[in-house]
Amino acid sequence: MPPTEQIFNTLSLSFINLTEQLFKTSTPAMAILPLRTVSQPATDNILEWLHQREKTQLEKFSFEKRYCEWLGGRICAKQSLRLFLRNNTQGTDAIPEHTQCCTESEEGGKPFFSAINGSNFNFPELSISHSNEYAAALSSSTACGIDIQFAAQNLIRVQNKFCSAEEALILKEGLPHLSPLSHLTLLWSAKEAVKKMLSPGGIPGFQELQLCRLEPENNDDFILDFFSTKTDHSIPVSATITRDNYGVAICCATRAETGAA
């Protein structure tokens, strides 16, 4: 039986549909959790989401903010995994319990689901993010990246580090109904999602990723295309601005990144 259900924040159906269509072969599944639903110390029903090794890791965090961010990210990872497997298996019998699934991190920080002892169960790729009051995670059949970013004023102060004049013009002309801060929030989260998708095979810096095209789907959901000095093709990202001023961006590897014919 799954642990006590959490109340996950629901992204708009339009954004979910856009993401699923854009990355159809990756079958992405995402989850977002308000961090106010977790606390330090975690309650017993929250700990039911964790593998024993994760519980041990959680105990090492002394600062409440980091504790809750890490915990929220792992709960989102398990939820995104369950959604992914429900969409990719014939029944729920093939879905392992949360306590059987353990998230770990590579040396560079990239998260992954570790293998289950004595089982050849194949886990999907994983990406985790958190910002301000939320944690988020994405499971995908190909390399992937998710980023959630609060529209914080400090993005304006550092915009020259990640937003070129050409990119600012594309955003201004393509999204005249959004504020300059929303433009920067979208761009930051989208570039972060691309970086996570490309890791660890040579992560580009923000200046090496250039926004080349913007396609609004509606007032809140968008497709952003990037060129990178690390690739010879454009990289698409689905992105949205939520009602509470967060940018959410998702990037999954396509045929070009996976090397498929």
TAURCOR-V35682 format. One record per backbone hydrogen bond with DSSP energy under -1.0 kcal/mol. CO is the residue of the C=O (numbers start at 1). NH is the residue of the N-H. If there is no record, write none. Layout:
# TAURCOR-V35682
((CO/NH) (CO/NH))
This chain:
# TAURCOR-V35682
((12/16) (13/17) (14/18) (15/19) (16/20) (17/21) (18/22) (19/23) (21/24) (23/26) (26/141) (29/139) (31/137) (32/9) (33/135) (34/37) (35/38) (43/47) (46/49) (47/50) (51/55) (52/56) (53/57) (54/58) (55/59) (57/60) (58/61) (63/67) (64/68) (65/69) (66/70) (67/71) (68/72) (69/73) (70/74) (71/75) (72/76) (73/77) (74/78) (75/79) (76/80) (77/81) (78/82) (79/83) (80/84) (81/85) (82/86) (83/87) (92/95) (97/100) (102/114) (104/112) (106/109) (110/106) (112/104) (116/119) (125/140) (127/138) (129/136) (131/134) (133/35) (134/131) (135/33) (136/129) (137/31) (138/127) (139/29) (140/125) (143/253) (145/251) (147/249) (149/247) (150/152) (152/155) (153/156) (154/158) (158/161) (159/162) (159/163) (164/168) (165/169) (166/170) (167/171) (168/172) (169/173) (170/174) (171/175) (175/178) (179/183) (180/184) (181/185) (182/186) (183/187) (184/188) (185/189) (186/190) (187/191) (188/192) (189/193) (190/194) (191/195) (192/196) (193/197) (194/198) (195/199) (198/201) (200/202) (205/208) (208/229) (210/227) (213/225) (215/223) (220/241) (221/217) (221/218) (222/239) (223/215) (224/237) (225/212) (225/213) (226/235) (227/210) (228/231) (235/226) (237/224) (238/250) (239/222) (240/248) (242/245) (245/151) (246/242) (247/149) (248/240) (249/147) (250/238) (251/145) (254/258) (255/259) (255/260))
